[in-house]
Amino acid sequence: MSPGAIVKNVKRKFPQLQELPKAKLRLVEEALIYASELTVRDDLLSDREHAELMEKIGGKRSNTPGDSLRAYRLRQDLNQSDLARKSGIPQANISAMENGKRPIGLNIAKKLADILNCDYRKLV
């Protein structure tokens, strides 16, 4: 399916998108086109894209493993409970990792990275 066809289908399925201001609607369209053109390997963010995501979500230039975990979780539109259910890691532990109160070990980072479609090295 072409990127244009995907945008049309999404607009048809979600007519409330037309209520968005034009600038926001254009951003949604660009995101859909970008997502439609991703390959499996493209889903991993470059260092620049990672830094931009961290700045947008965290509002700061922080780059702690917990901040990265939170950013990638939100990028996947998951709450902590969803991530806990998918990973088998207790929600309290995910919260502690995001808040820097619990380290993210290598095995846990790899498990979370698989779920979050990111490079595990961003989480350690």
Backbone torsions as a table, in degrees:
resi	resn	phi	psi	omega
1	MET	NA	135.2	-178.1
2	SER	-74.6	156.3	177.4
3	PRO	-56.0	-39.6	178.9
4	GLY	-63.3	-39.9	178.8
5	ALA	-66.9	-36.4	177.9
6	ILE	-63.8	-45.6	179.1
7	VAL	-59.6	-45.0	179.7
8	LYS	-61.7	-43.1	179.4
9	ASN	-63.6	-40.9	179.8
10	VAL	-66.5	-42.9	178.1
11	LYS	-61.9	-37.8	179.5
12	ARG	-68.1	-42.1	-177.9
13	LYS	-73.4	-30.4	-178.1
14	PHE	-123.5	74.4	-177.2
15	PRO	-62.5	-21.5	179.2
16	GLN	-65.3	-14.4	175.8
17	LEU	-61.6	-29.8	-178.8
18	GLN	-65.3	-17.4	179.1
19	GLU	-79.4	-12.8	179.4
20	LEU	-69.9	151.4	171.9
21	PRO	-59.1	151.0	-175.0
22	LYS	-55.8	-38.5	-178.8
23	ALA	-64.7	-41.1	179.4
24	LYS	-71.0	-38.7	177.5
25	LEU	-62.2	-41.0	178.2
26	ARG	-62.8	-39.3	177.9
27	LEU	-62.9	-41.9	177.1
28	VAL	-61.9	-44.8	179.1
29	GLU	-60.8	-44.3	179.2
30	GLU	-62.8	-39.7	178.8
31	ALA	-64.6	-41.1	178.4
32	LEU	-63.9	-43.1	179.0
33	ILE	-63.7	-45.6	178.5
34	TYR	-58.9	-48.2	-177.6
35	ALA	-63.5	-36.3	-178.6
36	SER	-68.2	-21.8	-177.2
37	GLU	-96.4	-0.4	-179.7
38	LEU	-72.2	145.2	167.9
39	THR	-103.9	174.5	-179.0
40	VAL	-57.2	-44.0	-178.0
41	ARG	-73.8	-27.9	-179.5
42	ASP	-67.7	-18.9	-176.6
43	ASP	-66.6	-19.5	175.4
44	LEU	-75.1	133.2	-177.0
45	LEU	-81.4	144.6	172.0
46	SER	-71.5	167.3	178.3
47	ASP	-59.3	-39.3	179.0
48	ARG	-64.8	-46.8	179.4
49	GLU	-63.5	-37.9	178.0
50	HIS	-61.9	-45.8	-179.7
51	ALA	-62.8	-40.2	178.7
52	GLU	-64.9	-42.3	178.0
53	LEU	-62.2	-43.2	179.5
54	MET	-61.7	-41.5	-178.7
55	GLU	-66.8	-41.8	-179.9
56	LYS	-65.7	-46.9	-174.6
57	ILE	-77.9	-43.4	-176.9
58	GLY	-88.4	-18.9	-178.4
59	GLY	70.7	11.3	-179.1
60	LYS	-145.7	171.3	-179.0
61	ARG	-90.8	23.2	-178.6
62	SER	-68.4	148.7	-179.9
63	ASN	-142.0	40.8	178.3
64	THR	-77.1	157.0	177.1
65	PRO	-56.8	-38.0	179.2
66	GLY	-64.2	-40.0	177.3
67	ASP	-65.2	-39.5	177.9
68	SER	-64.0	-44.0	179.1
69	LEU	-58.5	-46.9	179.6
70	ARG	-61.3	-44.5	-178.1
71	ALA	-62.8	-46.9	-179.3
72	TYR	-68.3	-35.2	177.4
73	ARG	-63.4	-45.8	179.6
74	LEU	-67.4	-34.5	177.9
75	ARG	-60.9	-34.2	178.9
76	GLN	-85.7	3.7	179.8
77	ASP	58.5	43.5	177.8
78	LEU	-112.4	143.9	168.5
79	ASN	-93.9	175.1	-176.5
80	GLN	-61.5	-37.1	179.5
81	SER	-64.3	-40.4	178.1
82	ASP	-61.7	-45.8	-179.8
83	LEU	-64.6	-39.0	177.8
84	ALA	-61.1	-44.6	-179.2
85	ARG	-63.9	-43.8	-178.4
86	LYS	-69.9	-33.5	-173.8
87	SER	-96.5	-20.3	-175.1
88	GLY	80.0	9.3	178.6
89	ILE	-96.6	130.4	-179.7
90	PRO	-55.4	142.4	-179.5
91	GLN	-57.7	-38.0	179.2
92	ALA	-61.5	-35.8	178.3
93	ASN	-70.0	-38.2	177.8
94	ILE	-63.8	-43.5	177.5
95	SER	-59.7	-44.8	179.8
96	ALA	-63.6	-37.5	178.0
97	MET	-66.2	-44.0	-179.5
98	GLU	-64.2	-32.1	-178.1
99	ASN	-91.7	6.8	176.5
100	GLY	73.7	15.9	-179.6
101	LYS	-95.6	-6.2	178.9
102	ARG	-144.1	130.0	179.5
103	PRO	-70.6	155.4	175.8
104	ILE	-101.7	106.8	-179.6
105	GLY	-70.7	165.7	-176.2
106	LEU	-60.3	-46.7	-178.7
107	ASN	-64.7	-41.6	178.6
108	ILE	-65.9	-42.1	179.4
109	ALA	-59.5	-42.1	179.7
110	LYS	-65.6	-41.2	178.8
111	LYS	-63.2	-46.7	-179.3
112	LEU	-66.6	-39.1	-179.6
113	ALA	-62.2	-37.8	177.2
114	ASP	-61.7	-41.5	-179.3
115	ILE	-71.4	-38.4	-173.8
116	LEU	-91.8	0.5	-179.3
117	ASN	53.8	54.3	178.0
118	CYS	-140.2	172.6	177.3
119	ASP	-79.5	125.6	-176.4
120	TYR	-58.5	-26.1	-178.8
121	ARG	-66.3	-19.0	176.6
122	LYS	-74.0	-14.2	-175.7
123	LEU	-104.7	-0.8	179.0
124	VAL	-116.9	NA	NA
